[in-house]
Amino acid sequence: MTVVHELIEDQRRFFAEVMGARPIAPDVRLRETDLGLEVTITGTRPRGTVLWVHGGAFVAGSARTAVAPAVHVARAAGARLLSIDYRLAPEHPHPAALDDALAAYWAVLAAVPAHELAVAGESAGGTLTLALLLAARDAGLPLPRAAVVLSPASDLTMAGASHRTKSGVDPVVRADLLRASFEAYRAGADAADPRISPLHADLAGLPPTLIQCGSHEVLLDDSTRLAARLAAADVAVTLEVAPGMPHVFQARGPELPEAGAALRSIGRFLREHLDAAP
């Protein structure tokens, strides 16, 4: 087994043994679907639907093992959430994951009007969320009311200065793991391809977008630079950086005060846009 494959197997074990073992509150209902996993909160009347794209650096995770942040977002927004599965690299490199996400979006649009829909994701799922929106726009599909991306990897060229300046304080993401995962996902394709690195795309026409990240993560610049590019493209964008927080800190849930505040902000943002639907 090569070093790259060992690193990828380490990430897959982490998602299976650590992320997947996080407890789920008794009022959460999980239902397997053809697309992945439906998440609802007992006792609530869902307002709108959130299509969720899980993280895992393009090589690990699933709708089931990466369910924790999805559950927290569903509860905060008071929405029905559909967490989709997609094929993983290196067995299925780009564009397999994007193709699967776009196919899922097509399927959801057959049942949910776009004005009742938001799209969201964390980490690599945030990257795929952006790529999905761009693909849907270019295909002439109706776009959702809003998008939320948590700590997205918007630039797989890894050109952001925070890859260096934050490496000593990031407790979650390691440069070697990130590089190995990105290379497995690209499989030789250009890292600056807009379908791979949304930062390099024409972002005009995307829906209102909320970006959240922590100041203690190597992907910090992927969020700040993305926000600037969205603003320059006349997209309504909100950037929230939590001081001292690591990658996808929202997965910790409300017991972490900073995560609780971030989740409440996500809930307000999604409700504002979904409630404004005609």
KOLMAR-14770 format. One record per residue (C-alpha): x, y, z. Coordinates in nm, 3 decimals, decimal comma. Example, Ala and Ser with C-alpha at 12.3 -4.5 7.8 and 13.67 -1.06 7.14 Angstrom:
2
{{1,230; -0,450; 0,780}}
{{1,367; -0,106; 0,714}}
//
This chain:
278
{{0,000; 0,000; 0,000}}
{{0,136; 0,343; -0,096}}
{{0,171; 0,630; 0,147}}
{{-0,118; 0,810; -0,023}}
{{-0,347; 0,512; 0,018}}
{{-0,245; 0,478; 0,383}}
{{-0,337; 0,842; 0,445}}
{{-0,673; 0,793; 0,275}}
{{-0,745; 0,479; 0,477}}
{{-0,665; 0,675; 0,794}}
{{-0,927; 0,933; 0,698}}
{{-1,184; 0,665; 0,621}}
{{-1,127; 0,502; 0,959}}
{{-1,166; 0,839; 1,130}}
{{-1,504; 0,898; 0,969}}
{{-1,622; 0,545; 1,036}}
{{-1,499; 0,514; 1,395}}
{{-1,510; 0,872; 1,527}}
{{-1,752; 1,080; 1,322}}
{{-1,997; 0,795; 1,279}}
{{-1,994; 0,716; 1,651}}
{{-2,118; 1,059; 1,762}}
{{-2,450; 1,021; 1,946}}
{{-2,772; 1,131; 1,779}}
{{-3,044; 1,291; 1,991}}
{{-3,357; 1,077; 2,040}}
{{-3,582; 1,327; 1,859}}
{{-3,382; 1,293; 1,536}}
{{-3,532; 1,070; 1,270}}
{{-3,303; 0,923; 1,004}}
{{-3,447; 0,750; 0,699}}
{{-3,245; 0,586; 0,423}}
{{-3,339; 0,704; 0,074}}
{{-3,217; 0,635; -0,277}}
{{-3,011; 0,955; -0,255}}
{{-2,865; 0,905; 0,094}}
{{-3,023; 0,998; 0,426}}
{{-3,329; 1,204; 0,518}}
{{-3,301; 1,393; 0,849}}
{{-3,606; 1,529; 1,031}}
{{-3,663; 1,647; 1,387}}
{{-3,964; 1,498; 1,566}}
{{-4,223; 1,753; 1,671}}
{{-4,129; 2,015; 1,414}}
{{-4,308; 2,110; 1,097}}
{{-4,025; 2,141; 0,845}}
{{-3,997; 2,472; 0,664}}
{{-3,828; 2,399; 0,336}}
{{-3,569; 2,140; 0,241}}
{{-3,190; 2,154; 0,270}}
{{-2,986; 1,942; 0,030}}
{{-2,671; 1,857; 0,227}}
{{-2,336; 1,747; 0,082}}
{{-2,115; 1,578; 0,341}}
{{-1,742; 1,635; 0,386}}
{{-1,450; 1,395; 0,398}}
{{-1,182; 1,549; 0,174}}
{{-1,342; 1,383; -0,132}}
{{-1,209; 1,043; -0,019}}
{{-1,400; 0,955; 0,299}}
{{-1,732; 0,984; 0,475}}
{{-2,090; 0,914; 0,382}}
{{-2,433; 1,056; 0,451}}
{{-2,447; 0,827; 0,755}}
{{-2,097; 0,868; 0,905}}
{{-2,088; 1,246; 0,853}}
{{-2,438; 1,304; 0,984}}
{{-2,353; 1,516; 1,294}}
{{-2,325; 1,860; 1,130}}
{{-2,622; 1,780; 0,906}}
{{-2,840; 1,709; 1,211}}
{{-2,734; 2,032; 1,379}}
{{-2,817; 2,234; 1,066}}
{{-3,155; 2,061; 1,024}}
{{-3,245; 2,146; 1,383}}
{{-3,121; 2,506; 1,359}}
{{-3,312; 2,572; 1,037}}
{{-3,625; 2,381; 1,131}}
{{-3,600; 2,217; 0,791}}
{{-3,614; 1,877; 0,634}}
{{-3,261; 1,779; 0,529}}
{{-3,148; 1,535; 0,262}}
{{-2,784; 1,432; 0,300}}
{{-2,669; 1,280; -0,026}}
{{-2,410; 1,011; -0,090}}
{{-2,162; 1,041; -0,374}}
{{-1,878; 0,834; -0,512}}
{{-1,539; 0,882; -0,348}}
{{-1,185; 0,915; -0,480}}
{{-0,944; 0,758; -0,557}}
{{-1,172; 0,481; -0,684}}
{{-1,395; 0,742; -0,846}}
{{-1,205; 1,066; -0,916}}
{{-1,347; 1,393; -1,047}}
{{-1,603; 1,442; -1,197}}
{{-1,780; 1,146; -1,033}}
{{-1,872; 1,326; -0,710}}
{{-1,995; 1,635; -0,895}}
{{-2,194; 1,422; -1,139}}
{{-2,361; 1,244; -0,846}}
{{-2,438; 1,572; -0,668}}
{{-2,591; 1,721; -0,982}}
{{-2,799; 1,406; -1,041}}
{{-2,924; 1,429; -0,683}}
{{-3,015; 1,794; -0,737}}
{{-3,214; 1,699; -1,047}}
{{-3,396; 1,432; -0,846}}
{{-3,478; 1,669; -0,559}}
{{-3,609; 1,934; -0,801}}
{{-3,859; 1,677; -0,927}}
{{-4,019; 1,676; -0,581}}
{{-3,927; 2,011; -0,424}}
{{-3,971; 2,352; -0,591}}
{{-3,646; 2,544; -0,608}}
{{-3,794; 2,828; -0,400}}
{{-3,838; 2,582; -0,111}}
{{-3,483; 2,450; -0,138}}
{{-3,140; 2,543; 0,001}}
{{-2,809; 2,368; -0,063}}
{{-2,536; 2,331; 0,198}}
{{-2,224; 2,133; 0,282}}
{{-1,912; 2,123; 0,494}}
{{-1,545; 2,098; 0,396}}
{{-1,522; 1,904; 0,067}}
{{-1,901; 1,904; 0,074}}
{{-1,886; 2,283; 0,069}}
{{-1,663; 2,265; -0,237}}
{{-1,908; 2,031; -0,409}}
{{-2,199; 2,252; -0,306}}
{{-2,041; 2,543; -0,494}}
{{-1,952; 2,324; -0,793}}
{{-2,308; 2,188; -0,797}}
{{-2,455; 2,539; -0,802}}
{{-2,228; 2,638; -1,090}}
{{-2,317; 2,323; -1,285}}
{{-2,689; 2,378; -1,223}}
{{-2,662; 2,740; -1,334}}
{{-2,478; 2,645; -1,650}}
{{-2,736; 2,374; -1,724}}
{{-3,018; 2,627; -1,696}}
{{-3,171; 2,465; -1,388}}
{{-3,358; 2,674; -1,132}}
{{-3,128; 2,759; -0,843}}
{{-3,211; 2,720; -0,474}}
{{-3,305; 3,008; -0,247}}
{{-2,975; 3,004; -0,058}}
{{-2,647; 2,822; 0,001}}
{{-2,441; 2,757; 0,314}}
{{-2,080; 2,636; 0,301}}
{{-1,876; 2,552; 0,609}}
{{-1,496; 2,564; 0,575}}
{{-1,498; 2,490; 0,201}}
{{-1,185; 2,400; 0,008}}
{{-1,250; 2,651; -0,268}}
{{-0,900; 2,642; -0,420}}
{{-0,738; 2,301; -0,464}}
{{-0,419; 2,466; -0,587}}
{{-0,359; 2,532; -0,214}}
{{-0,234; 2,882; -0,296}}
{{-0,388; 3,048; 0,009}}
{{-0,133; 3,187; 0,256}}
{{-0,320; 3,026; 0,547}}
{{-0,194; 2,686; 0,433}}
{{0,136; 2,809; 0,575}}
{{0,042; 3,068; 0,837}}
{{-0,219; 2,850; 1,010}}
{{-0,045; 2,512; 0,990}}
{{0,085; 2,547; 1,344}}
{{-0,256; 2,611; 1,502}}
{{-0,489; 2,390; 1,294}}
{{-0,566; 2,084; 1,513}}
{{-0,778; 1,907; 1,250}}
{{-0,639; 1,937; 0,897}}
{{-0,288; 1,822; 0,808}}
{{-0,115; 1,940; 0,493}}
{{-0,007; 1,591; 0,387}}
{{-0,359; 1,451; 0,425}}
{{-0,508; 1,743; 0,237}}
{{-0,259; 1,723; -0,050}}
{{-0,300; 1,346; -0,084}}
{{-0,678; 1,376; -0,087}}
{{-0,681; 1,657; -0,340}}
{{-0,445; 1,467; -0,571}}
{{-0,658; 1,154; -0,543}}
{{-0,968; 1,355; -0,629}}
{{-0,809; 1,540; -0,922}}
{{-0,638; 1,232; -1,068}}
{{-0,415; 1,450; -1,284}}
{{-0,676; 1,711; -1,373}}
{{-0,580; 2,077; -1,340}}
{{-0,631; 2,194; -0,982}}
{{-0,735; 2,536; -1,115}}
{{-1,019; 2,390; -1,323}}
{{-1,328; 2,588; -1,211}}
{{-1,525; 2,265; -1,172}}
{{-1,264; 2,149; -0,920}}
{{-1,174; 2,482; -0,759}}
{{-1,482; 2,708; -0,751}}
{{-1,267; 3,006; -0,653}}
{{-1,149; 3,017; -1,016}}
{{-1,500; 3,006; -1,163}}
{{-1,731; 3,281; -1,286}}
{{-1,951; 3,304; -0,975}}
{{-2,215; 3,541; -1,113}}
{{-2,577; 3,443; -1,060}}
{{-2,531; 3,223; -0,755}}
{{-2,789; 3,247; -0,476}}
{{-2,729; 3,428; -0,145}}
{{-2,447; 3,244; 0,028}}
{{-2,336; 3,214; 0,390}}
{{-1,973; 3,110; 0,446}}
{{-1,851; 3,006; 0,792}}
{{-1,504; 2,900; 0,900}}
{{-1,269; 2,916; 1,197}}
{{-0,965; 3,140; 1,227}}
{{-0,752; 2,842; 1,329}}
{{-0,768; 2,645; 1,006}}
{{-0,542; 2,616; 0,707}}
{{-0,844; 2,663; 0,479}}
{{-0,916; 3,008; 0,623}}
{{-0,807; 3,185; 0,304}}
{{-1,026; 2,953; 0,097}}
{{-1,323; 3,115; 0,272}}
{{-1,203; 3,476; 0,279}}
{{-1,094; 3,476; -0,084}}
{{-1,417; 3,304; -0,187}}
{{-1,623; 3,570; -0,011}}
{{-1,435; 3,843; -0,194}}
{{-1,486; 3,673; -0,532}}
{{-1,859; 3,624; -0,466}}
{{-1,898; 3,988; -0,366}}
{{-1,714; 4,098; -0,681}}
{{-1,960; 3,887; -0,883}}
{{-2,254; 4,069; -0,721}}
{{-2,362; 3,767; -0,517}}
{{-2,514; 3,844; -0,176}}
{{-2,255; 3,686; 0,053}}
{{-2,206; 3,673; 0,429}}
{{-1,871; 3,564; 0,576}}
{{-1,847; 3,463; 0,942}}
{{-1,507; 3,375; 1,090}}
{{-1,511; 3,231; 1,443}}
{{-1,197; 3,335; 1,635}}
{{-0,985; 3,047; 1,759}}
{{-1,209; 2,781; 1,605}}
{{-1,087; 2,487; 1,392}}
{{-1,218; 2,321; 1,078}}
{{-1,596; 2,251; 1,081}}
{{-1,625; 2,334; 1,450}}
{{-2,005; 2,342; 1,405}}
{{-2,004; 1,961; 1,417}}
{{-1,943; 1,986; 1,793}}
{{-2,299; 2,112; 1,835}}
{{-2,455; 2,359; 2,079}}
{{-2,254; 2,232; 2,377}}
{{-1,964; 2,433; 2,231}}
{{-2,071; 2,799; 2,266}}
{{-1,902; 2,909; 1,943}}
{{-2,064; 2,624; 1,753}}
{{-2,402; 2,705; 1,905}}
{{-2,373; 3,067; 1,794}}
{{-2,270; 2,961; 1,442}}
{{-2,560; 2,718; 1,415}}
{{-2,808; 2,982; 1,527}}
{{-2,672; 3,210; 1,255}}
{{-2,714; 2,934; 0,997}}
{{-3,069; 2,878; 1,116}}
{{-3,156; 3,247; 1,087}}
{{-3,000; 3,270; 0,741}}
{{-3,184; 2,966; 0,605}}
{{-3,517; 3,058; 0,761}}
{{-3,490; 3,413; 0,628}}
{{-3,452; 3,290; 0,272}}
{{-3,683; 2,988; 0,285}}
{{-3,956; 3,180; 0,464}}
{{-3,936; 3,453; 0,198}}
{{-4,027; 3,203; -0,075}}
{{-4,342; 3,293; -0,273}}
//
